[in-house]
Amino acid sequence: MNYFEVFDMEPILNLDLKGLERKFHDLSRKHHPDYHTDRPEGERQDALAMTALLNDAYRTLKNPTARAEYLIQTQGLSIDRSRVPQSLLMEVFEINEELDRIRSTRKSGGDVQAMMDDLRDFQRQISDKRNFYDRQLEQAFTEWDQLVSKPDSEEKRRQQLSKLIDIISQSSYIRNLERDIEEEVSQ
């Protein structure tokens, strides 16, 4: 049983989060181990297993990126997070160089304040890119959801999954850069 099936939902990406939460609470009450203490051992174990599955499913499906990654995984595909998006190669190189300079200067006891302005500029650029990828992901979710209801769209679904993989891969690289910059700025 996959996570969408746990909540009796189609494998779509634009979920009604309030509806998901309601179903989660209803199913949690129904399967909570405390309500099965007087049942046979097998039923208690089933309730415990279902509770664990519910928690994992809810945690995954309530997060848009985790939901998309899970959907991709259920289709037998994976996301390559090690690949630097070609469109960001030079910018990533510049940012990593700047981060290394700051770390090195900080380590040697030097003043990094002047470098922080450049880093904050990079931070704004990266934030803009993250917002761009978030909008792309929202659009890709909508396109996927439209394809789910069409029985003859298997090839288009595969293409859409490929698009989702590319967006998530690039977006996760951006998020990691954003995290690294934030760590340096906050020191």
Rosetta constraint file for C-alpha pairs under 8 A:
AtomPair CA 1 CA 5 HARMONIC 5.97 0.50
AtomPair CA 1 CA 6 HARMONIC 6.53 0.50
AtomPair CA 2 CA 6 HARMONIC 6.34 0.50
AtomPair CA 2 CA 74 HARMONIC 7.85 0.50
AtomPair CA 3 CA 7 HARMONIC 6.91 0.50
AtomPair CA 3 CA 53 HARMONIC 7.92 0.50
AtomPair CA 3 CA 54 HARMONIC 7.93 0.50
AtomPair CA 3 CA 57 HARMONIC 4.86 0.50
AtomPair CA 3 CA 58 HARMONIC 7.80 0.50
AtomPair CA 3 CA 61 HARMONIC 7.52 0.50
AtomPair CA 4 CA 8 HARMONIC 6.18 0.50
AtomPair CA 4 CA 9 HARMONIC 5.06 0.50
AtomPair CA 4 CA 10 HARMONIC 6.25 0.50
AtomPair CA 4 CA 11 HARMONIC 5.79 0.50
AtomPair CA 4 CA 57 HARMONIC 7.69 0.50
AtomPair CA 4 CA 61 HARMONIC 7.95 0.50
AtomPair CA 5 CA 9 HARMONIC 5.73 0.50
AtomPair CA 5 CA 10 HARMONIC 7.34 0.50
AtomPair CA 6 CA 54 HARMONIC 7.06 0.50
AtomPair CA 6 CA 57 HARMONIC 7.39 0.50
AtomPair CA 7 CA 20 HARMONIC 7.35 0.50
AtomPair CA 7 CA 23 HARMONIC 6.52 0.50
AtomPair CA 7 CA 24 HARMONIC 7.36 0.50
AtomPair CA 11 CA 71 HARMONIC 7.14 0.50
AtomPair CA 11 CA 148 HARMONIC 7.41 0.50
AtomPair CA 12 CA 141 HARMONIC 7.72 0.50
AtomPair CA 12 CA 144 HARMONIC 7.08 0.50
AtomPair CA 12 CA 145 HARMONIC 5.14 0.50
AtomPair CA 12 CA 148 HARMONIC 6.98 0.50
AtomPair CA 13 CA 64 HARMONIC 7.26 0.50
AtomPair CA 13 CA 67 HARMONIC 6.85 0.50
AtomPair CA 13 CA 68 HARMONIC 6.55 0.50
AtomPair CA 13 CA 141 HARMONIC 5.33 0.50
AtomPair CA 13 CA 142 HARMONIC 7.40 0.50
AtomPair CA 13 CA 144 HARMONIC 7.26 0.50
AtomPair CA 13 CA 145 HARMONIC 6.36 0.50
AtomPair CA 14 CA 141 HARMONIC 6.18 0.50
AtomPair CA 14 CA 142 HARMONIC 6.74 0.50
AtomPair CA 14 CA 145 HARMONIC 7.12 0.50
AtomPair CA 15 CA 20 HARMONIC 7.41 0.50
AtomPair CA 16 CA 20 HARMONIC 6.18 0.50
AtomPair CA 17 CA 21 HARMONIC 6.07 0.50
AtomPair CA 17 CA 62 HARMONIC 6.50 0.50
AtomPair CA 18 CA 22 HARMONIC 6.18 0.50
AtomPair CA 19 CA 23 HARMONIC 6.19 0.50
AtomPair CA 20 CA 24 HARMONIC 6.06 0.50
AtomPair CA 20 CA 58 HARMONIC 7.65 0.50
AtomPair CA 20 CA 62 HARMONIC 7.63 0.50
AtomPair CA 21 CA 25 HARMONIC 6.21 0.50
AtomPair CA 21 CA 58 HARMONIC 7.74 0.50
AtomPair CA 22 CA 26 HARMONIC 6.16 0.50
AtomPair CA 23 CA 27 HARMONIC 5.98 0.50
AtomPair CA 24 CA 28 HARMONIC 5.86 0.50
AtomPair CA 24 CA 54 HARMONIC 6.95 0.50
AtomPair CA 24 CA 58 HARMONIC 6.72 0.50
AtomPair CA 25 CA 29 HARMONIC 6.15 0.50
AtomPair CA 26 CA 30 HARMONIC 6.32 0.50
AtomPair CA 27 CA 31 HARMONIC 6.05 0.50
AtomPair CA 27 CA 54 HARMONIC 7.69 0.50
AtomPair CA 28 CA 32 HARMONIC 5.47 0.50
AtomPair CA 28 CA 51 HARMONIC 6.40 0.50
AtomPair CA 28 CA 54 HARMONIC 7.10 0.50
AtomPair CA 29 CA 35 HARMONIC 7.98 0.50
AtomPair CA 30 CA 35 HARMONIC 7.66 0.50
AtomPair CA 31 CA 35 HARMONIC 7.25 0.50
AtomPair CA 31 CA 36 HARMONIC 7.80 0.50
AtomPair CA 31 CA 47 HARMONIC 5.12 0.50
AtomPair CA 31 CA 48 HARMONIC 7.52 0.50
AtomPair CA 31 CA 50 HARMONIC 6.57 0.50
AtomPair CA 31 CA 51 HARMONIC 6.15 0.50
AtomPair CA 32 CA 36 HARMONIC 7.19 0.50
AtomPair CA 32 CA 47 HARMONIC 6.30 0.50
AtomPair CA 32 CA 48 HARMONIC 7.07 0.50
AtomPair CA 32 CA 51 HARMONIC 6.19 0.50
AtomPair CA 33 CA 37 HARMONIC 6.60 0.50
AtomPair CA 33 CA 44 HARMONIC 6.29 0.50
AtomPair CA 33 CA 47 HARMONIC 5.52 0.50
AtomPair CA 33 CA 48 HARMONIC 5.61 0.50
AtomPair CA 33 CA 51 HARMONIC 7.60 0.50
AtomPair CA 36 CA 43 HARMONIC 7.33 0.50
AtomPair CA 36 CA 44 HARMONIC 5.68 0.50
AtomPair CA 36 CA 47 HARMONIC 7.21 0.50
AtomPair CA 37 CA 44 HARMONIC 6.68 0.50
AtomPair CA 39 CA 43 HARMONIC 6.07 0.50
AtomPair CA 39 CA 44 HARMONIC 6.23 0.50
AtomPair CA 40 CA 44 HARMONIC 6.37 0.50
AtomPair CA 41 CA 45 HARMONIC 6.16 0.50
AtomPair CA 42 CA 46 HARMONIC 6.17 0.50
AtomPair CA 43 CA 47 HARMONIC 6.12 0.50
AtomPair CA 44 CA 48 HARMONIC 6.21 0.50
AtomPair CA 45 CA 49 HARMONIC 6.11 0.50
AtomPair CA 46 CA 50 HARMONIC 6.03 0.50
AtomPair CA 47 CA 51 HARMONIC 6.09 0.50
AtomPair CA 48 CA 52 HARMONIC 6.35 0.50
AtomPair CA 49 CA 53 HARMONIC 6.19 0.50
AtomPair CA 50 CA 54 HARMONIC 5.98 0.50
AtomPair CA 51 CA 55 HARMONIC 6.19 0.50
AtomPair CA 52 CA 56 HARMONIC 6.24 0.50
AtomPair CA 53 CA 57 HARMONIC 5.94 0.50
AtomPair CA 54 CA 58 HARMONIC 5.94 0.50
AtomPair CA 55 CA 59 HARMONIC 6.03 0.50
AtomPair CA 56 CA 60 HARMONIC 6.17 0.50
AtomPair CA 57 CA 61 HARMONIC 5.99 0.50
AtomPair CA 58 CA 62 HARMONIC 5.90 0.50
AtomPair CA 59 CA 63 HARMONIC 6.93 0.50
AtomPair CA 60 CA 66 HARMONIC 5.39 0.50
AtomPair CA 60 CA 67 HARMONIC 5.57 0.50
AtomPair CA 60 CA 70 HARMONIC 7.43 0.50
AtomPair CA 61 CA 66 HARMONIC 6.70 0.50
AtomPair CA 61 CA 67 HARMONIC 4.67 0.50
AtomPair CA 62 CA 66 HARMONIC 7.98 0.50
AtomPair CA 62 CA 67 HARMONIC 7.06 0.50
AtomPair CA 63 CA 67 HARMONIC 5.88 0.50
AtomPair CA 64 CA 68 HARMONIC 6.28 0.50
AtomPair CA 65 CA 69 HARMONIC 6.12 0.50
AtomPair CA 65 CA 168 HARMONIC 7.38 0.50
AtomPair CA 66 CA 70 HARMONIC 6.00 0.50
AtomPair CA 67 CA 71 HARMONIC 6.20 0.50
AtomPair CA 68 CA 72 HARMONIC 6.17 0.50
AtomPair CA 68 CA 164 HARMONIC 7.56 0.50
AtomPair CA 69 CA 73 HARMONIC 6.17 0.50
AtomPair CA 69 CA 78 HARMONIC 7.87 0.50
AtomPair CA 69 CA 79 HARMONIC 7.71 0.50
AtomPair CA 69 CA 165 HARMONIC 7.96 0.50
AtomPair CA 69 CA 168 HARMONIC 7.94 0.50
AtomPair CA 70 CA 74 HARMONIC 6.18 0.50
AtomPair CA 71 CA 75 HARMONIC 6.50 0.50
AtomPair CA 72 CA 76 HARMONIC 6.79 0.50
AtomPair CA 72 CA 77 HARMONIC 5.52 0.50
AtomPair CA 72 CA 78 HARMONIC 6.47 0.50
AtomPair CA 72 CA 161 HARMONIC 6.55 0.50
AtomPair CA 72 CA 165 HARMONIC 7.55 0.50
AtomPair CA 73 CA 77 HARMONIC 5.16 0.50
AtomPair CA 73 CA 78 HARMONIC 5.83 0.50
AtomPair CA 78 CA 165 HARMONIC 7.55 0.50
AtomPair CA 79 CA 165 HARMONIC 5.69 0.50
AtomPair CA 79 CA 166 HARMONIC 7.87 0.50
AtomPair CA 79 CA 168 HARMONIC 7.59 0.50
AtomPair CA 79 CA 169 HARMONIC 6.25 0.50
AtomPair CA 80 CA 169 HARMONIC 6.35 0.50
AtomPair CA 81 CA 169 HARMONIC 5.36 0.50
AtomPair CA 81 CA 170 HARMONIC 7.87 0.50
AtomPair CA 81 CA 172 HARMONIC 7.08 0.50
AtomPair CA 81 CA 173 HARMONIC 6.93 0.50
AtomPair CA 83 CA 169 HARMONIC 7.70 0.50
AtomPair CA 84 CA 88 HARMONIC 7.06 0.50
AtomPair CA 84 CA 89 HARMONIC 6.38 0.50
AtomPair CA 84 CA 170 HARMONIC 7.33 0.50
AtomPair CA 84 CA 173 HARMONIC 7.00 0.50
AtomPair CA 85 CA 89 HARMONIC 6.34 0.50
AtomPair CA 85 CA 169 HARMONIC 7.92 0.50
AtomPair CA 85 CA 170 HARMONIC 5.75 0.50
AtomPair CA 85 CA 173 HARMONIC 7.88 0.50
AtomPair CA 88 CA 92 HARMONIC 5.79 0.50
AtomPair CA 89 CA 93 HARMONIC 6.14 0.50
AtomPair CA 90 CA 94 HARMONIC 6.24 0.50
AtomPair CA 91 CA 95 HARMONIC 6.16 0.50
AtomPair CA 92 CA 96 HARMONIC 6.01 0.50
AtomPair CA 92 CA 177 HARMONIC 7.99 0.50
AtomPair CA 93 CA 97 HARMONIC 6.08 0.50
AtomPair CA 94 CA 98 HARMONIC 6.19 0.50
AtomPair CA 95 CA 99 HARMONIC 6.10 0.50
AtomPair CA 95 CA 119 HARMONIC 7.68 0.50
AtomPair CA 95 CA 122 HARMONIC 6.91 0.50
AtomPair CA 96 CA 100 HARMONIC 6.08 0.50
AtomPair CA 97 CA 101 HARMONIC 6.19 0.50
AtomPair CA 98 CA 102 HARMONIC 6.19 0.50
AtomPair CA 98 CA 115 HARMONIC 7.95 0.50
AtomPair CA 98 CA 119 HARMONIC 7.22 0.50
AtomPair CA 99 CA 103 HARMONIC 6.13 0.50
AtomPair CA 99 CA 119 HARMONIC 7.81 0.50
AtomPair CA 99 CA 181 HARMONIC 7.33 0.50
AtomPair CA 99 CA 184 HARMONIC 7.47 0.50
AtomPair CA 100 CA 104 HARMONIC 5.99 0.50
AtomPair CA 101 CA 105 HARMONIC 6.01 0.50
AtomPair CA 102 CA 106 HARMONIC 5.90 0.50
AtomPair CA 102 CA 112 HARMONIC 6.11 0.50
AtomPair CA 102 CA 115 HARMONIC 6.91 0.50
AtomPair CA 102 CA 184 HARMONIC 7.95 0.50
AtomPair CA 103 CA 107 HARMONIC 5.96 0.50
AtomPair CA 103 CA 184 HARMONIC 7.98 0.50
AtomPair CA 104 CA 108 HARMONIC 6.25 0.50
AtomPair CA 105 CA 109 HARMONIC 6.31 0.50
AtomPair CA 105 CA 110 HARMONIC 4.97 0.50
AtomPair CA 105 CA 111 HARMONIC 6.92 0.50
AtomPair CA 105 CA 112 HARMONIC 6.51 0.50
AtomPair CA 106 CA 110 HARMONIC 5.44 0.50
AtomPair CA 106 CA 111 HARMONIC 6.84 0.50
AtomPair CA 106 CA 112 HARMONIC 6.41 0.50
AtomPair CA 112 CA 116 HARMONIC 6.36 0.50
AtomPair CA 113 CA 117 HARMONIC 7.36 0.50
AtomPair CA 114 CA 118 HARMONIC 7.76 0.50
AtomPair CA 115 CA 119 HARMONIC 6.40 0.50
AtomPair CA 116 CA 120 HARMONIC 5.99 0.50
AtomPair CA 116 CA 185 HARMONIC 6.85 0.50
AtomPair CA 117 CA 121 HARMONIC 6.32 0.50
AtomPair CA 118 CA 122 HARMONIC 6.36 0.50
AtomPair CA 119 CA 123 HARMONIC 6.08 0.50
AtomPair CA 119 CA 181 HARMONIC 7.11 0.50
AtomPair CA 119 CA 185 HARMONIC 7.44 0.50
AtomPair CA 120 CA 124 HARMONIC 6.26 0.50
AtomPair CA 120 CA 185 HARMONIC 7.43 0.50
AtomPair CA 121 CA 125 HARMONIC 6.36 0.50
AtomPair CA 122 CA 126 HARMONIC 6.06 0.50
AtomPair CA 123 CA 127 HARMONIC 6.07 0.50
AtomPair CA 123 CA 178 HARMONIC 6.59 0.50
AtomPair CA 123 CA 181 HARMONIC 6.44 0.50
AtomPair CA 123 CA 182 HARMONIC 7.58 0.50
AtomPair CA 124 CA 128 HARMONIC 6.22 0.50
AtomPair CA 125 CA 129 HARMONIC 6.32 0.50
AtomPair CA 126 CA 130 HARMONIC 6.13 0.50
AtomPair CA 126 CA 174 HARMONIC 6.63 0.50
AtomPair CA 126 CA 177 HARMONIC 7.60 0.50
AtomPair CA 126 CA 178 HARMONIC 6.30 0.50
AtomPair CA 127 CA 131 HARMONIC 6.24 0.50
AtomPair CA 127 CA 178 HARMONIC 7.05 0.50
AtomPair CA 128 CA 132 HARMONIC 6.20 0.50
AtomPair CA 129 CA 133 HARMONIC 6.23 0.50
AtomPair CA 129 CA 174 HARMONIC 7.32 0.50
AtomPair CA 130 CA 134 HARMONIC 6.07 0.50
AtomPair CA 130 CA 171 HARMONIC 6.33 0.50
AtomPair CA 130 CA 174 HARMONIC 6.21 0.50
AtomPair CA 130 CA 175 HARMONIC 6.88 0.50
AtomPair CA 131 CA 135 HARMONIC 6.27 0.50
AtomPair CA 132 CA 136 HARMONIC 6.30 0.50
AtomPair CA 133 CA 137 HARMONIC 6.00 0.50
AtomPair CA 133 CA 167 HARMONIC 6.58 0.50
AtomPair CA 133 CA 170 HARMONIC 7.79 0.50
AtomPair CA 133 CA 171 HARMONIC 5.80 0.50
AtomPair CA 134 CA 138 HARMONIC 6.24 0.50
AtomPair CA 134 CA 171 HARMONIC 7.65 0.50
AtomPair CA 135 CA 139 HARMONIC 6.30 0.50
AtomPair CA 136 CA 140 HARMONIC 6.12 0.50
AtomPair CA 136 CA 167 HARMONIC 7.19 0.50
AtomPair CA 137 CA 141 HARMONIC 6.08 0.50
AtomPair CA 137 CA 164 HARMONIC 7.04 0.50
AtomPair CA 137 CA 167 HARMONIC 6.52 0.50
AtomPair CA 137 CA 168 HARMONIC 7.57 0.50
AtomPair CA 138 CA 142 HARMONIC 6.45 0.50
AtomPair CA 139 CA 143 HARMONIC 6.29 0.50
AtomPair CA 140 CA 144 HARMONIC 6.08 0.50
AtomPair CA 140 CA 160 HARMONIC 7.27 0.50
AtomPair CA 140 CA 163 HARMONIC 7.42 0.50
AtomPair CA 140 CA 164 HARMONIC 6.48 0.50
AtomPair CA 141 CA 145 HARMONIC 6.16 0.50
AtomPair CA 142 CA 146 HARMONIC 6.32 0.50
AtomPair CA 143 CA 147 HARMONIC 6.49 0.50
AtomPair CA 143 CA 160 HARMONIC 7.52 0.50
AtomPair CA 144 CA 148 HARMONIC 6.34 0.50
AtomPair CA 144 CA 157 HARMONIC 6.85 0.50
AtomPair CA 144 CA 160 HARMONIC 6.31 0.50
AtomPair CA 144 CA 161 HARMONIC 7.84 0.50
AtomPair CA 145 CA 149 HARMONIC 7.25 0.50
AtomPair CA 146 CA 150 HARMONIC 7.33 0.50
AtomPair CA 147 CA 153 HARMONIC 6.35 0.50
AtomPair CA 147 CA 156 HARMONIC 7.37 0.50
AtomPair CA 147 CA 157 HARMONIC 6.30 0.50
AtomPair CA 148 CA 153 HARMONIC 7.95 0.50
AtomPair CA 148 CA 157 HARMONIC 7.60 0.50
AtomPair CA 153 CA 157 HARMONIC 6.04 0.50
AtomPair CA 154 CA 158 HARMONIC 6.32 0.50
AtomPair CA 155 CA 159 HARMONIC 6.32 0.50
AtomPair CA 156 CA 160 HARMONIC 6.09 0.50
AtomPair CA 157 CA 161 HARMONIC 6.10 0.50
AtomPair CA 158 CA 162 HARMONIC 6.27 0.50
AtomPair CA 159 CA 163 HARMONIC 6.29 0.50
AtomPair CA 160 CA 164 HARMONIC 6.17 0.50
AtomPair CA 161 CA 165 HARMONIC 6.13 0.50
AtomPair CA 162 CA 166 HARMONIC 6.31 0.50
AtomPair CA 163 CA 167 HARMONIC 6.25 0.50
AtomPair CA 164 CA 168 HARMONIC 6.02 0.50
AtomPair CA 165 CA 169 HARMONIC 5.93 0.50
AtomPair CA 166 CA 170 HARMONIC 6.17 0.50
AtomPair CA 167 CA 171 HARMONIC 5.85 0.50
AtomPair CA 168 CA 172 HARMONIC 5.84 0.50
AtomPair CA 169 CA 173 HARMONIC 6.37 0.50
AtomPair CA 170 CA 174 HARMONIC 6.28 0.50
AtomPair CA 171 CA 175 HARMONIC 6.11 0.50
AtomPair CA 172 CA 176 HARMONIC 6.13 0.50
AtomPair CA 173 CA 177 HARMONIC 6.30 0.50
AtomPair CA 174 CA 178 HARMONIC 6.04 0.50
AtomPair CA 175 CA 179 HARMONIC 6.10 0.50
AtomPair CA 176 CA 180 HARMONIC 6.20 0.50
AtomPair CA 177 CA 181 HARMONIC 6.14 0.50
AtomPair CA 178 CA 182 HARMONIC 6.08 0.50
AtomPair CA 179 CA 183 HARMONIC 6.20 0.50
AtomPair CA 180 CA 184 HARMONIC 6.52 0.50
AtomPair CA 181 CA 185 HARMONIC 6.12 0.50
AtomPair CA 182 CA 186 HARMONIC 5.98 0.50
AtomPair CA 183 CA 187 HARMONIC 6.48 0.50
